[in-house]
Structures are given as structure tokens and as C-alpha cells.
């Protein structure tokens, strides 16, 4: 009887300590990604994988797979038709197209940041850089969403994934993943919810982020 009660107590403890809180990025998974790659190489890998999943039997011209230089940097001029040097544009250090630089041929592309942009006092930290005004090309005081306009295969959803790079900047990459329900976050039991609410209690392991109460574990 004592052994049965001990097993029940152990199971209850597992159920308590397994409850978790959702995070914007899966840090554990990001540590497994290759830290010797550059931002361009990371993005090229995930976009190549997405293109193959969406268009397994044809060339995915609708997906921009970035070209990287020999040292891993983004090539400043990107083209939809690389061999012929047609339909080209300039990108910034995050691999984002600079509006107003697109040209029919590579030789006609002029890469330069917009010079008429108003001074900005924006103090936000944006891991993927600031969003750009589509008309002027100027940065706006809003963080760029790496998943904007990203289409995922097989009903998956796009989630920004933190990666480690050998040099900065190192923005999150858009990664297609199977949508997770709250019932699948915990190895056992349900996530801790905010009091009098169904919303999960958000936590983090970094300094300054909310910590879980006693007997709960933050799973990120």
C-alpha cells in the first residue's frame, strides 16, 4: 500500500512540475541550430526547405531564396532569375528588400539607402530590424515581422525562430511548424493559467522575465 501511495505522490509531483508557459521563441531548439552559420546561410536553409515542401515537383520562383557570398554575407543585389540577371533588387543587412531599388536587370540596380527619410527617435530593440515604409523605403518605428507574407505547407504556421550566428546581425528566421495546442505543451497535465482566466502564465528563464511559482517549471 505504501508503494502505491508513493507512486501516486510521484505522479502528482510530475503533473505539477510539468506545467509550463508559452514563449515567443523556442530557445532549446535554437541551441541545436548551427552556430557557425551566418544570417544569410540560416535563411537560405529554411527557405530552401520551405520551397521544397510547397513545390516538390517544380522550381519555386515565388519564394525568395537568398544568395550568399563566399564568406556567408547576403549578396547586396538579389535576382529572381540569377543566371540571366533579371528582376533584381537590393537588400539590407537583414536580407530585406529595400523598396524602390527593383529593376528589370541587375546592371540597372542602384543600391543606396533612402536619403530623404525623417529623423527617428525610435528606441525599440528589434531582433529582425525595423519595418520599412513600402513607398519610401524609410524605416518606421515598428519591428519587422520575419513571418510577414510567409506561406507554410501542410497547414503549418510560421513562427520566428531564434538562431545563433557566427557574426551579427543575427535575426530570427521564419520557420514553418505544426501549430501547437495548449494541451500539447506539457509532457503531462495542463499549462498553468493566469488566475480566473484560461490564458497561460507566460514565463522565461532570462533575467527580468516572469518566474514560475513553486512546484512549477518553465518549459521554453
N, C-alpha and C positions, 0 to 999 in steps of 0.2 A: 504493500500500500504506500509506504514511504517513497518507493521508487517511482510509482505512478504520479504522486503529488509533485515530486521533484521534476519530472518531465513536463507536467502542466505548468509549473512555475517557469521553467526554462522557455517553454513555448510562448508564454505571456511576455517574458522579457524580450524575446526576439521580435514579437509583434510591436512592442513599444519602441525598441531601438531601431527598427527598420523603417519607421515612418520618416518621410523626407520632405523637402521643399524644392520647388522647381527653380531652375536657374536659366538665365538668358543663354549661357554658353555651357557646353559640356566640357569642363576643364580636364577631366580624366581622359577623355577621348583625345583631346587636343595634344596631350603629352605624348601620345603614341604616334602622332604625325611627325614626319621627318623634319627635325630642326635644322638640318643642313641645307634646306631649300630656301629659295628667295620667294618673295610675294608673287612674282610672275610665275614661277615654277609651280607653286601651290595652286594658283588659279588655273593654270593650264591643265593640271592633272584633274581637278574636279570638273572643269568644263568639258574636257575630252570624255570623261566618264559619263557625264550627263548627255552629251551629244550621241554617244553610242547607245545609251538606253532609250533615248527618244527616237532616234533614226538608225536602227540597227542595220538596215539594208541600203542606206543611201548616204550621200555626203550632206552633213548638216550645215548648210550655208547660213541658216538663220541663227546659229549660235556662234558667238564671237569667242573663238579660242585664241587667246593672246599669243603673240610671238615673243620669245625671249632672246636676248642677246647671248653670246657665248658665256658671259660672266653671270647670267641669270637675271639681268635687269629687263624691264619692259622695253621693247623697241619703241622709240618715240613715235614712229609712224606705223600704223596698223592698216592692213588692207583686207577687204573681203576676198578678193582674188589676189593672193600673194604672188603667184607666178607671173601674172600679167601686170601686176602693179595697178589694179583698177579698184575704184570705190574705196578711197583711203581717207584716214583721219588721224589726228594727233591725240595722244593720251597724256594724262598727268602721271605723277609718281605712284598713284594708286591704281593705275591701269584704267582710269575712267576717261571716256571721250571728252575732249574739250569742244563744246558747242561752237560752231562757226568755222571749224577747221576742215570739214569734209570737202573732198574734191574728187572728181572723176578719175584722175590719175595721180600716182604717187609724186610725180615731178611737180605737180601743181600745188601740193600741200605746203602750207607755211605754218610752222609750229611756233606759236607765241601766246602767252597768257594775255587775256583781255587787258588793255591799258586804261580803259575808261571806267573801271569799277570803283564804286564809292568806298571810302574807308570804313572798315568794320571794327567794332569794339566787342565782337563776339568772343566769349571766354569759355565756350564749351569744349570739352575734350571729346573728340570724335575718332574712334579707332579706325574707321574706314574713310576718314576725311569728311569735309563739308560737302553738302549737296550743291549743285550748280544751277543757276537760272538757265533754262533751256534756250532762251532767246539771246541773252547777253553773254553767257558763259561765265559770268561772275559767281563767286562763291556766295552762298546765303547762309544765314545763321541757323542752320539745321543740319543734323548729322545725315550723311548719306546712308541709305539702306542697301547693303550688298545684295539683298534678295529682291529688290525692286525689278519688276518685269521678268523675273526668272520663272520659267515653266518647268515643273518637275514631272517625271514619268510615273505611271502606275499609281496615281492618286497620292503620291508623296507630297510633303510640304517642304518649302525652302526654309532653312534655319541658318543664320550666320554662325559660322564655326571658327572659333579662335584657333590659330596655328602658331607655331614657333618658327621664326625665320633666322637665318644667319646674319641678316642685316635689316635695319629699319628703313622705311616703314614696313609694318607687318599687319596689314588689315585683315579682318575676318573674311573668310571665303564663303560664298553661297553654297550650302550643302543640302542636297535633297535627302530627306529622311522620312521614314514611315511615321505618321502622326501618332503621338503617344497620348493615351487617355490617362486620367488621374489614377485609374485603377491599376495601371501597369507600372507606375513609378516605383512602388515599394516591392522589395523581394517578398514581403509578407505584410498583410494589413493595408490600411489606407493612409495617405499622407495627412499630416497634422493640418487642421484647418484653423483659420482665424476664428476667434470666439464669436458665436452667433452668426456664422457665415459659412458658406461652402467653399470659399476661396482658400487656396493653400497658403500656409505660412511660408513666406519666402526667406531663405537664409543664404549664407555664404561663408566660406572659410577664410576669406581675406579680412584684414583688419578694417574695422569700421562697418562691416556688414552685420545684419541681424544674426544672432546666435540662437540655436535651438534650446528649448528648456531642458532641464534634467531628464534623463532617460530617453531622449530623442537624439537622432543622429542626422546630420546634414549630408545628404547624398547629392553631389553635383556632377 
